[in-house]
Amino acid sequence: MAQEQVFHVADIPQFCRQALIWASGFDQCCYLDSNHYTDPYSAFDVLITAGSVSTYVFSANKPLHCLDTYLSQNNTYKFGFLTYDLKNEIEDLHSANKDYLNFPLAFFFEPRHLIQIKNRQVSIISPDARNVFEKISTQAISPGNAGFTGKISSRFSKAEYLETVKQLQEHIHRGDIYEVNFCQEFYADKTTIDPVQLFLRLNSLSPTPFATFFKNGSQYIISASPERFLSKRNNKLISQPIKGTAKRGATAAEDEAIKEQLRHDAKEQAENVMIVDLVRNDLTRCAEPGTVTVEELFGIYSFKQVHQMISTVACTISPETSFSDIIKATFPMGSMTGAPKIRAMQLIEKFERSKRGVFSGALGYVSPAGDFDFNVIIRTLLYNADTAYLSFQVGSAITAASVAEKEYQECLLKAQAIMEALNNSLF
Protein backbone atom coordinates (compact mmCIF):
# COMPACT_ATOMS: atom_id res chain seq x y z
CA MET A 1 0.00 0.00 0.00
CA ALA A 2 1.37 3.41 -0.99
CA GLN A 3 2.35 5.75 1.83
CA GLU A 4 3.59 9.33 1.77
CA GLN A 5 6.92 10.42 3.22
CA VAL A 6 8.58 13.83 3.18
CA PHE A 7 12.33 14.22 2.65
CA HIS A 8 14.80 17.08 2.90
CA VAL A 9 16.85 17.70 -0.24
CA ALA A 10 19.64 20.26 -0.39
CA ASP A 11 19.96 20.44 -4.19
CA ILE A 12 16.48 20.30 -5.74
CA PRO A 13 17.56 20.73 -9.42
CA GLN A 14 20.04 17.86 -9.15
CA PHE A 15 17.49 15.68 -7.36
CA CYS A 16 15.01 16.35 -10.19
CA ARG A 17 17.54 15.30 -12.82
CA GLN A 18 18.35 12.16 -10.86
CA ALA A 19 14.64 11.37 -10.42
CA LEU A 20 13.97 11.79 -14.13
CA ILE A 21 16.83 9.47 -15.11
CA TRP A 22 15.69 6.90 -12.54
CA ALA A 23 12.02 7.14 -13.55
CA SER A 24 12.83 6.79 -17.26
CA GLY A 25 13.98 3.24 -16.59
CA PHE A 26 10.34 2.20 -16.10
CA ASP A 27 7.91 1.40 -18.92
CA GLN A 28 5.73 4.35 -17.91
CA CYS A 29 6.93 7.62 -16.49
CA CYS A 30 5.92 11.26 -16.52
CA TYR A 31 7.87 14.36 -15.53
CA LEU A 32 5.98 17.68 -15.28
CA ASP A 33 8.02 20.80 -14.60
CA SER A 34 6.64 24.32 -14.06
CA ASN A 35 10.17 25.79 -14.31
CA HIS A 36 9.47 28.26 -11.49
CA TYR A 37 6.61 29.94 -13.35
CA THR A 38 3.84 30.63 -10.87
CA ASP A 39 0.17 31.40 -11.32
CA PRO A 40 -2.93 31.10 -9.12
CA TYR A 41 -3.71 27.64 -10.51
CA SER A 42 -0.34 25.87 -10.21
CA ALA A 43 -0.41 23.07 -7.63
CA PHE A 44 3.26 22.00 -7.66
CA ASP A 45 6.75 22.84 -8.88
CA VAL A 46 7.59 19.39 -10.27
CA LEU A 47 5.67 16.11 -10.44
CA ILE A 48 7.51 12.88 -11.30
CA THR A 49 6.05 9.41 -11.69
CA ALA A 50 7.67 6.00 -12.22
CA GLY A 51 6.05 2.69 -13.09
CA SER A 52 2.36 1.92 -13.29
CA VAL A 53 -0.22 0.04 -11.26
CA SER A 54 -2.79 0.13 -14.07
CA THR A 55 -3.35 1.70 -17.49
CA TYR A 56 -6.24 2.93 -19.62
CA VAL A 57 -5.95 2.82 -23.40
CA PHE A 58 -8.76 4.27 -25.50
CA SER A 59 -10.41 1.74 -27.79
CA ALA A 60 -13.81 0.92 -29.27
CA ASN A 61 -14.39 -1.27 -26.20
CA LYS A 62 -13.29 1.51 -23.84
CA PRO A 63 -14.88 4.74 -25.15
CA LEU A 64 -14.35 8.12 -23.58
CA HIS A 65 -17.00 7.80 -20.86
CA CYS A 66 -15.17 4.70 -19.55
CA LEU A 67 -12.30 7.02 -18.69
CA ASP A 68 -14.46 8.55 -15.93
CA THR A 69 -14.63 5.19 -14.16
CA TYR A 70 -10.89 4.65 -14.52
CA LEU A 71 -9.99 8.09 -13.19
CA SER A 72 -12.13 7.58 -10.07
CA GLN A 73 -10.59 4.21 -9.18
CA ASN A 74 -8.41 3.77 -6.07
CA ASN A 75 -8.51 7.46 -5.09
CA THR A 76 -5.10 8.04 -6.72
CA TYR A 77 -3.41 10.33 -9.22
CA LYS A 78 -3.67 9.45 -12.92
CA PHE A 79 -1.40 10.80 -15.66
CA GLY A 80 -1.97 10.70 -19.40
CA PHE A 81 -2.75 12.33 -22.71
CA LEU A 82 -5.58 12.93 -25.16
CA THR A 83 -4.63 13.12 -28.83
CA TYR A 84 -6.02 15.69 -31.23
CA ASP A 85 -7.71 12.95 -33.26
CA LEU A 86 -9.96 12.08 -30.36
CA LYS A 87 -12.07 14.77 -32.04
CA ASN A 88 -13.44 12.01 -34.28
CA GLU A 89 -15.06 10.40 -31.23
CA ILE A 90 -16.52 13.71 -30.04
CA GLU A 91 -17.75 15.19 -33.33
CA ASP A 92 -18.81 13.78 -36.71
CA LEU A 93 -15.28 14.03 -38.12
CA HIS A 94 -12.65 11.68 -39.52
CA SER A 95 -8.89 11.53 -40.09
CA ALA A 96 -7.45 10.10 -43.27
CA ASN A 97 -3.97 11.62 -43.17
CA LYS A 98 -1.14 9.17 -42.51
CA ASP A 99 -0.20 8.41 -38.92
CA TYR A 100 3.59 8.08 -38.75
CA LEU A 101 3.83 7.71 -34.94
CA ASN A 102 1.01 5.32 -33.94
CA PHE A 103 0.33 6.61 -30.44
CA PRO A 104 -3.01 5.51 -28.91
CA LEU A 105 -5.91 7.99 -29.13
CA ALA A 106 -5.81 8.37 -25.35
CA PHE A 107 -3.63 6.84 -22.67
CA PHE A 108 -3.60 7.17 -18.87
CA PHE A 109 -1.84 5.33 -16.08
CA GLU A 110 -1.89 5.14 -12.30
CA PRO A 111 1.71 5.55 -11.11
CA ARG A 112 3.42 3.10 -8.77
CA HIS A 113 5.71 5.83 -7.44
CA LEU A 114 4.90 9.57 -7.29
CA ILE A 115 7.32 12.35 -6.33
CA GLN A 116 5.86 15.80 -5.64
CA ILE A 117 8.07 18.86 -5.23
CA LYS A 118 6.62 22.10 -3.91
CA ASN A 119 8.36 24.97 -2.14
CA ARG A 120 11.58 22.92 -1.88
CA GLN A 121 9.78 20.08 -0.12
CA VAL A 122 10.03 16.58 -1.59
CA SER A 123 7.10 14.24 -0.96
CA ILE A 124 7.19 10.64 -2.17
CA ILE A 125 4.07 8.48 -2.39
CA SER A 126 5.12 4.87 -2.86
CA PRO A 127 4.87 1.39 -1.34
CA ASP A 128 8.54 1.89 -0.41
CA ALA A 129 9.19 5.63 -0.27
CA ARG A 130 12.49 5.42 1.66
CA ASN A 131 13.97 2.99 -0.86
CA VAL A 132 12.80 5.18 -3.76
CA PHE A 133 14.44 8.23 -2.19
CA GLU A 134 17.72 6.38 -1.70
CA LYS A 135 17.74 5.08 -5.27
CA ILE A 136 17.12 8.55 -6.67
CA SER A 137 19.70 10.19 -4.40
CA THR A 138 22.41 7.77 -5.60
CA GLN A 139 21.41 7.87 -9.28
CA ALA A 140 24.41 8.73 -11.44
CA ILE A 141 24.14 11.70 -13.81
CA SER A 142 26.19 11.33 -16.95
CA PRO A 143 27.01 14.40 -19.09
CA GLY A 144 25.33 12.85 -22.14
CA ASN A 145 23.95 14.62 -25.18
CA ALA A 146 20.76 14.56 -27.22
CA GLY A 147 22.25 11.85 -29.40
CA PHE A 148 20.28 12.88 -32.47
CA THR A 149 21.26 11.23 -35.70
CA GLY A 150 19.44 11.82 -38.94
CA LYS A 151 18.14 14.58 -41.15
CA ILE A 152 15.15 16.82 -40.52
CA SER A 153 12.72 17.17 -43.43
CA SER A 154 9.39 18.97 -43.87
CA ARG A 155 6.10 17.79 -45.33
CA PHE A 156 5.84 21.19 -47.05
CA SER A 157 8.34 23.14 -49.09
CA LYS A 158 8.24 26.86 -48.36
CA ALA A 159 6.46 27.49 -51.68
CA GLU A 160 3.86 24.82 -50.90
CA TYR A 161 3.29 26.31 -47.44
CA LEU A 162 2.76 29.81 -48.88
CA GLU A 163 0.34 28.47 -51.50
CA THR A 164 -1.65 26.56 -48.85
CA VAL A 165 -2.03 29.71 -46.76
CA LYS A 166 -3.42 31.42 -49.85
CA GLN A 167 -5.96 28.62 -50.35
CA LEU A 168 -7.03 28.76 -46.72
CA GLN A 169 -7.53 32.52 -47.03
CA GLU A 170 -9.84 31.88 -49.97
CA HIS A 171 -12.04 29.86 -47.58
CA ILE A 172 -11.92 32.78 -45.16
CA HIS A 173 -12.88 35.30 -47.83
CA ARG A 174 -15.94 33.29 -48.82
CA GLY A 175 -17.07 32.96 -45.20
CA ASP A 176 -16.33 29.29 -44.44
CA ILE A 177 -14.18 30.22 -41.42
CA TYR A 178 -12.78 33.24 -39.63
CA GLU A 179 -9.53 31.66 -38.50
CA VAL A 180 -7.73 28.31 -38.80
CA ASN A 181 -4.63 26.96 -37.10
CA PHE A 182 -2.57 25.52 -39.94
CA CYS A 183 0.40 23.30 -39.03
CA GLN A 184 3.26 21.61 -40.81
CA GLU A 185 5.26 18.59 -39.71
CA PHE A 186 9.04 18.33 -39.53
CA TYR A 187 10.33 14.80 -39.17
CA ALA A 188 13.28 12.40 -39.31
CA ASP A 189 13.15 8.76 -40.39
CA LYS A 190 15.50 6.04 -39.13
CA THR A 191 16.82 8.25 -36.38
CA THR A 192 18.03 7.79 -32.84
CA ILE A 193 17.95 10.09 -29.83
CA ASP A 194 18.62 9.92 -26.11
CA PRO A 195 15.11 10.98 -24.95
CA VAL A 196 16.12 12.00 -21.42
CA GLN A 197 19.14 14.02 -22.49
CA LEU A 198 17.13 15.63 -25.28
CA PHE A 199 14.44 16.69 -22.81
CA LEU A 200 17.02 18.09 -20.39
CA ARG A 201 18.61 20.08 -23.21
CA LEU A 202 15.27 21.37 -24.52
CA ASN A 203 14.12 22.29 -21.01
CA SER A 204 17.35 24.21 -20.48
CA LEU A 205 17.06 26.03 -23.81
CA SER A 206 13.34 26.71 -23.47
CA PRO A 207 12.06 26.49 -19.88
CA THR A 208 8.27 26.74 -19.91
CA PRO A 209 5.49 26.33 -17.33
CA PHE A 210 4.17 23.10 -18.85
CA ALA A 211 7.37 21.27 -19.73
CA THR A 212 6.87 17.52 -19.98
CA PHE A 213 8.75 14.27 -20.42
CA PHE A 214 6.35 11.35 -20.95
CA LYS A 215 7.25 7.75 -21.69
CA ASN A 216 4.95 4.86 -22.52
CA GLY A 217 7.04 1.90 -23.59
CA SER A 218 8.86 2.95 -26.76
CA GLN A 219 6.83 6.13 -27.24
CA TYR A 220 8.08 9.49 -25.96
CA ILE A 221 6.63 12.99 -25.59
CA ILE A 222 9.31 15.67 -25.05
CA SER A 223 7.61 19.01 -24.58
CA ALA A 224 8.40 22.67 -23.92
CA SER A 225 4.76 23.75 -23.95
CA PRO A 226 3.96 27.26 -22.67
CA GLU A 227 0.18 26.78 -22.86
CA ARG A 228 -2.45 25.54 -20.43
CA PHE A 229 -5.41 23.85 -22.08
CA LEU A 230 -7.63 23.36 -19.07
CA SER A 231 -7.34 23.23 -15.31
CA LYS A 232 -9.95 22.31 -12.69
CA ARG A 233 -9.71 23.62 -9.16
CA ASN A 234 -12.66 22.53 -7.01
CA ASN A 235 -15.71 23.59 -9.06
CA LYS A 236 -13.83 26.08 -11.24
CA LEU A 237 -12.55 25.50 -14.79
CA ILE A 238 -9.76 27.62 -16.23
CA SER A 239 -8.55 27.81 -19.84
CA GLN A 240 -5.65 29.99 -21.02
CA PRO A 241 -5.49 30.09 -24.82
CA ILE A 242 -2.43 31.54 -26.56
CA LYS A 243 -2.83 33.57 -29.71
CA GLY A 244 -0.16 36.12 -30.51
CA THR A 245 3.59 35.50 -30.82
CA ALA A 246 6.62 37.80 -31.09
CA LYS A 247 10.36 37.17 -30.94
CA ARG A 248 12.51 38.34 -28.03
CA GLY A 249 14.60 41.47 -28.46
CA ALA A 250 18.39 41.63 -28.52
CA THR A 251 18.44 44.29 -25.77
CA ALA A 252 16.17 45.10 -22.84
CA ALA A 253 14.90 48.22 -24.59
CA GLU A 254 14.18 46.37 -27.82
CA ASP A 255 12.50 43.59 -25.84
CA GLU A 256 10.14 46.03 -24.12
CA ALA A 257 9.35 47.71 -27.43
CA ILE A 258 8.45 44.35 -28.99
CA LYS A 259 6.21 43.53 -26.03
CA GLU A 260 4.36 46.81 -26.38
CA GLN A 261 3.98 46.28 -30.11
CA LEU A 262 2.52 42.81 -29.49
CA ARG A 263 0.21 44.13 -26.77
CA HIS A 264 -1.35 46.66 -29.15
CA ASP A 265 -1.14 44.70 -32.43
CA ALA A 266 -4.65 44.81 -33.93
CA LYS A 267 -4.17 41.58 -35.93
CA GLU A 268 -2.88 39.62 -32.91
CA GLN A 269 -5.69 41.00 -30.73
CA ALA A 270 -8.28 40.00 -33.34
CA GLU A 271 -6.89 36.44 -33.44
CA ASN A 272 -6.84 36.24 -29.67
CA VAL A 273 -10.37 37.51 -29.16
CA MET A 274 -11.75 35.09 -31.77
CA ILE A 275 -10.34 32.17 -29.80
CA VAL A 276 -11.43 33.66 -26.47
CA ASP A 277 -14.98 33.81 -27.81
CA LEU A 278 -14.69 30.19 -28.97
CA VAL A 279 -13.41 29.09 -25.54
CA ARG A 280 -16.22 31.01 -23.83
CA ASN A 281 -18.71 29.19 -26.01
CA ASP A 282 -17.11 25.79 -25.24
CA LEU A 283 -17.10 26.42 -21.49
CA THR A 284 -20.76 27.48 -21.58
CA ARG A 285 -21.60 23.88 -22.51
CA CYS A 286 -20.43 22.61 -19.10
CA ALA A 287 -20.80 25.73 -16.93
CA GLU A 288 -23.35 27.00 -14.47
CA PRO A 289 -25.40 29.60 -16.37
CA GLY A 290 -23.90 33.07 -16.28
CA THR A 291 -20.56 32.05 -14.75
CA VAL A 292 -18.25 32.19 -17.80
CA THR A 293 -15.89 35.14 -17.40
CA VAL A 294 -12.74 36.47 -19.06
CA GLU A 295 -10.34 36.98 -16.16
CA GLU A 296 -7.58 38.44 -18.35
CA LEU A 297 -7.61 39.57 -21.98
CA PHE A 298 -4.41 40.08 -24.02
CA GLY A 299 -1.95 39.35 -21.22
CA ILE A 300 1.66 39.47 -22.44
CA TYR A 301 3.95 36.76 -21.04
CA SER A 302 7.64 36.33 -21.81
CA PHE A 303 9.49 33.09 -22.40
CA LYS A 304 13.10 32.47 -23.42
CA GLN A 305 12.51 32.54 -27.20
CA VAL A 306 9.20 34.39 -27.54
CA HIS A 307 6.61 36.74 -26.05
CA GLN A 308 3.06 35.36 -26.09
CA MET A 309 -0.38 36.93 -25.83
CA ILE A 310 -2.39 34.84 -23.36
CA SER A 311 -5.96 35.28 -22.16
CA THR A 312 -7.65 33.55 -19.23
CA VAL A 313 -11.25 32.31 -19.38
CA ALA A 314 -12.95 30.65 -16.41
CA CYS A 315 -16.31 29.30 -15.29
CA THR A 316 -18.08 27.45 -12.49
CA ILE A 317 -18.74 23.85 -13.49
CA SER A 318 -22.32 22.68 -13.63
CA PRO A 319 -23.06 20.04 -10.93
CA GLU A 320 -22.66 16.35 -11.84
CA THR A 321 -20.41 17.19 -14.78
CA SER A 322 -17.90 14.40 -15.42
CA PHE A 323 -14.37 14.61 -16.81
CA SER A 324 -15.55 13.18 -20.13
CA ASP A 325 -18.41 15.73 -20.23
CA ILE A 326 -15.85 18.53 -19.88
CA ILE A 327 -13.60 17.07 -22.58
CA LYS A 328 -16.53 16.63 -24.97
CA ALA A 329 -17.45 20.28 -24.45
CA THR A 330 -13.99 21.77 -24.86
CA PHE A 331 -11.69 19.46 -26.84
CA PRO A 332 -9.76 19.96 -29.05
CA MET A 333 -8.76 23.38 -27.78
CA GLY A 334 -9.76 26.40 -29.84
CA SER A 335 -6.22 27.79 -30.03
CA MET A 336 -5.20 24.77 -32.14
CA THR A 337 -8.31 24.53 -34.32
CA GLY A 338 -9.97 27.79 -35.34
CA ALA A 339 -13.41 29.31 -35.67
CA PRO A 340 -15.96 28.00 -36.30
CA LYS A 341 -14.31 24.95 -34.77
CA ILE A 342 -15.92 22.11 -36.77
CA ARG A 343 -15.35 23.69 -40.18
CA ALA A 344 -11.82 24.68 -39.21
CA MET A 345 -11.04 21.07 -38.26
CA GLN A 346 -12.42 19.85 -41.58
CA LEU A 347 -10.09 22.21 -43.43
CA ILE A 348 -7.15 21.22 -41.22
CA GLU A 349 -7.75 17.63 -42.29
CA LYS A 350 -7.91 18.65 -45.93
CA PHE A 351 -4.80 20.83 -46.09
CA GLU A 352 -2.38 19.30 -43.58
CA ARG A 353 -0.29 16.34 -44.74
CA SER A 354 0.07 14.16 -41.66
CA LYS A 355 -2.12 13.08 -38.81
CA ARG A 356 -1.66 15.34 -35.82
CA GLY A 357 -2.04 12.59 -33.24
CA VAL A 358 -0.51 13.66 -29.93
CA PHE A 359 0.49 17.06 -31.32
CA SER A 360 -2.10 19.70 -30.35
CA GLY A 361 -3.66 17.24 -27.95
CA ALA A 362 -3.38 17.62 -24.17
CA LEU A 363 -1.24 16.03 -21.46
CA GLY A 364 -1.49 16.25 -17.71
CA TYR A 365 -2.82 14.72 -14.53
CA VAL A 366 -6.03 14.15 -12.57
CA SER A 367 -5.77 14.28 -8.76
CA PRO A 368 -7.57 11.98 -6.30
CA ALA A 369 -10.00 14.85 -5.58
CA GLY A 370 -10.87 15.16 -9.28
CA ASP A 371 -8.90 18.36 -9.90
CA PHE A 372 -6.74 18.36 -13.01
CA ASP A 373 -4.30 20.34 -15.12
CA PHE A 374 -3.57 19.73 -18.82
CA ASN A 375 -1.24 21.50 -21.19
CA VAL A 376 -1.53 22.00 -24.94
CA ILE A 377 0.96 19.71 -26.66
CA ILE A 378 2.91 22.25 -28.72
CA ARG A 379 6.65 23.00 -29.02
CA THR A 380 6.94 19.23 -28.63
CA LEU A 381 9.06 16.39 -30.03
CA LEU A 382 7.36 13.02 -30.48
CA TYR A 383 9.45 9.89 -30.87
CA ASN A 384 8.66 6.23 -31.51
CA ALA A 385 11.79 4.24 -30.71
CA ASP A 386 10.38 1.06 -32.28
CA THR A 387 10.07 2.70 -35.69
CA ALA A 388 12.92 5.21 -35.18
CA TYR A 389 10.60 8.04 -36.25
CA LEU A 390 10.87 11.55 -34.78
CA SER A 391 8.36 14.33 -35.40
CA PHE A 392 7.47 17.85 -34.37
CA GLN A 393 4.85 20.18 -35.77
CA VAL A 394 4.51 23.95 -35.70
CA GLY A 395 1.77 26.23 -36.93
CA SER A 396 0.09 29.59 -36.71
CA ALA A 397 -3.34 31.15 -36.93
CA ILE A 398 -4.37 32.04 -40.47
CA THR A 399 -6.83 34.92 -40.82
CA ALA A 400 -7.86 37.26 -43.62
CA ALA A 401 -5.16 39.67 -42.46
CA SER A 402 -2.37 37.07 -42.43
CA VAL A 403 0.73 37.58 -44.55
CA ALA A 404 1.89 34.12 -45.62
CA GLU A 405 5.61 34.93 -45.38
CA LYS A 406 5.20 36.22 -41.81
CA GLU A 407 3.22 33.12 -40.83
CA TYR A 408 6.01 30.96 -42.22
CA GLN A 409 8.61 32.89 -40.22
CA GLU A 410 6.45 32.49 -37.09
CA CYS A 411 6.54 28.71 -37.59
CA LEU A 412 10.35 28.82 -37.77
CA LEU A 413 10.49 30.93 -34.61
CA LYS A 414 8.38 28.35 -32.77
CA ALA A 415 10.67 25.56 -34.02
CA GLN A 416 13.85 27.37 -32.97
CA ALA A 417 14.37 25.78 -29.53
CA ILE A 418 13.64 22.27 -30.79
CA MET A 419 16.09 22.63 -33.68
CA GLU A 420 18.74 23.97 -31.31
CA ALA A 421 18.13 21.06 -28.91
CA LEU A 422 18.71 18.68 -31.81
CA ASN A 423 21.85 20.59 -32.83
CA ASN A 424 20.31 20.78 -36.25
CA SER A 425 19.27 23.37 -38.77
CA LEU A 426 16.65 23.28 -41.47
CA PHE A 427 18.01 26.20 -43.47
Secondary structure in CASP SS format (residue, H / E / C, confidence):
PFRMAT SS
TARGET T0000
AUTHOR 0000-0000-0000
METHOD secondary structure of the structure
MODEL  1
M C 1.00
A C 1.00
Q E 1.00
E E 1.00
Q E 1.00
V E 1.00
F E 1.00
H C 1.00
V C 1.00
A C 1.00
D C 1.00
I H 1.00
P H 1.00
Q H 1.00
F H 1.00
C H 1.00
R H 1.00
Q H 1.00
A H 1.00
L H 1.00
I H 1.00
W H 1.00
A H 1.00
S C 1.00
G C 1.00
F C 1.00
D C 1.00
Q E 1.00
C E 1.00
C E 1.00
Y E 1.00
L E 1.00
D E 1.00
S C 1.00
N C 1.00
H C 1.00
Y C 1.00
T C 1.00
D C 1.00
P C 1.00
Y C 1.00
S C 1.00
A C 1.00
F C 1.00
D C 1.00
V E 1.00
L E 1.00
I E 1.00
T E 1.00
A E 1.00
G E 1.00
S E 1.00
V E 1.00
S E 1.00
T E 1.00
Y E 1.00
V E 1.00
F C 1.00
S E 1.00
A C 1.00
N C 1.00
K E 1.00
P C 1.00
L H 1.00
H H 1.00
C H 1.00
L H 1.00
D H 1.00
T H 1.00
Y H 1.00
L H 1.00
S H 1.00
Q H 1.00
N H 1.00
N H 1.00
T C 1.00
Y C 1.00
K E 1.00
F E 1.00
G E 1.00
F E 1.00
L E 1.00
T C 1.00
Y H 1.00
D H 1.00
L H 1.00
K H 1.00
N H 1.00
E H 1.00
I H 1.00
E C 1.00
D C 1.00
L C 1.00
H C 1.00
S C 1.00
A C 1.00
N C 1.00
K C 1.00
D C 1.00
Y C 1.00
L C 1.00
N C 1.00
F C 1.00
P C 1.00
L C 1.00
A E 1.00
F E 1.00
F E 1.00
F E 1.00
E E 1.00
P E 1.00
R E 1.00
H E 1.00
L E 1.00
I E 1.00
Q E 1.00
I E 1.00
K E 1.00
N C 1.00
R C 1.00
Q E 1.00
V E 1.00
S E 1.00
I E 1.00
I E 1.00
S E 1.00
P C 1.00
D C 1.00
A H 1.00
R H 1.00
N H 1.00
V H 1.00
F H 1.00
E H 1.00
K H 1.00
I H 1.00
S H 1.00
T C 1.00
Q C 1.00
A C 1.00
I C 1.00
S C 1.00
P C 1.00
G C 1.00
N C 1.00
A C 1.00
G C 1.00
F C 1.00
T E 1.00
G C 1.00
K C 1.00
I C 1.00
S E 1.00
S E 1.00
R C 1.00
F C 1.00
S C 1.00
K H 1.00
A H 1.00
E H 1.00
Y H 1.00
L H 1.00
E H 1.00
T H 1.00
V H 1.00
K H 1.00
Q H 1.00
L H 1.00
Q H 1.00
E H 1.00
H H 1.00
I H 1.00
H H 1.00
R C 1.00
G C 1.00
D C 1.00
I C 1.00
Y C 1.00
E E 1.00
V E 1.00
N E 1.00
F E 1.00
C E 1.00
Q E 1.00
E E 1.00
F E 1.00
Y E 1.00
A E 1.00
D C 1.00
K C 1.00
T C 1.00
T E 1.00
I C 1.00
D C 1.00
P H 1.00
V H 1.00
Q H 1.00
L H 1.00
F H 1.00
L H 1.00
R H 1.00
L H 1.00
N H 1.00
S H 1.00
L H 1.00
S C 1.00
P C 1.00
T C 1.00
P C 1.00
F E 1.00
A E 1.00
T E 1.00
F E 1.00
F E 1.00
K E 1.00
N E 1.00
G C 1.00
S C 1.00
Q E 1.00
Y E 1.00
I E 1.00
I E 1.00
S E 1.00
A E 1.00
S E 1.00
P C 1.00
E C 1.00
R E 1.00
F E 1.00
L E 1.00
S E 1.00
K E 1.00
R E 1.00
N C 1.00
N C 1.00
K E 1.00
L E 1.00
I E 1.00
S E 1.00
Q E 1.00
P C 1.00
I E 1.00
K E 1.00
G E 1.00
T E 1.00
A E 1.00
K E 1.00
R C 1.00
G C 1.00
A C 1.00
T C 1.00
A H 1.00
A H 1.00
E H 1.00
D H 1.00
E H 1.00
A H 1.00
I H 1.00
K H 1.00
E H 1.00
Q H 1.00
L H 1.00
R H 1.00
H C 1.00
D C 1.00
A H 1.00
K H 1.00
E H 1.00
Q H 1.00
A H 1.00
E H 1.00
N H 1.00
V H 1.00
M H 1.00
I H 1.00
V H 1.00
D H 1.00
L H 1.00
V H 1.00
R H 1.00
N H 1.00
D H 1.00
L H 1.00
T H 1.00
R C 1.00
C C 1.00
A E 1.00
E C 1.00
P C 1.00
G C 1.00
T C 1.00
V C 1.00
T E 1.00
V E 1.00
E E 1.00
E E 1.00
L E 1.00
F E 1.00
G E 1.00
I E 1.00
Y E 1.00
S E 1.00
F C 1.00
K C 1.00
Q C 1.00
V E 1.00
H E 1.00
Q E 1.00
M E 1.00
I E 1.00
S E 1.00
T E 1.00
V E 1.00
A E 1.00
C E 1.00
T E 1.00
I E 1.00
S C 1.00
P C 1.00
E C 1.00
T C 1.00
S C 1.00
F H 1.00
S H 1.00
D H 1.00
I H 1.00
I H 1.00
K H 1.00
A H 1.00
T H 1.00
F C 1.00
P C 1.00
M C 1.00
G H 1.00
S H 1.00
M H 1.00
T C 1.00
G E 1.00
A E 1.00
P C 1.00
K H 1.00
I H 1.00
R H 1.00
A H 1.00
M H 1.00
Q H 1.00
L H 1.00
I H 1.00
E H 1.00
K H 1.00
F H 1.00
E C 1.00
R C 1.00
S C 1.00
K C 1.00
R C 1.00
G C 1.00
V C 1.00
F C 1.00
S C 1.00
G C 1.00
A E 1.00
L E 1.00
G E 1.00
Y E 1.00
V E 1.00
S C 1.00
P C 1.00
A C 1.00
G C 1.00
D C 1.00
F E 1.00
D E 1.00
F E 1.00
N E 1.00
V E 1.00
I C 1.00
I C 1.00
R C 1.00
T E 1.00
L E 1.00
L E 1.00
Y E 1.00
N E 1.00
A C 1.00
D C 1.00
T C 1.00
A C 1.00
Y E 1.00
L E 1.00
S E 1.00
F E 1.00
Q E 1.00
V E 1.00
G E 1.00
S E 1.00
A E 1.00
I E 1.00
T C 1.00
A C 1.00
A C 1.00
S C 1.00
V C 1.00
A H 1.00
E H 1.00
K H 1.00
E H 1.00
Y H 1.00
Q H 1.00
E H 1.00
C H 1.00
L H 1.00
L H 1.00
K H 1.00
A H 1.00
Q H 1.00
A H 1.00
I H 1.00
M H 1.00
E H 1.00
A H 1.00
L C 1.00
N C 1.00
N C 1.00
S C 1.00
L C 1.00
F C 1.00
END
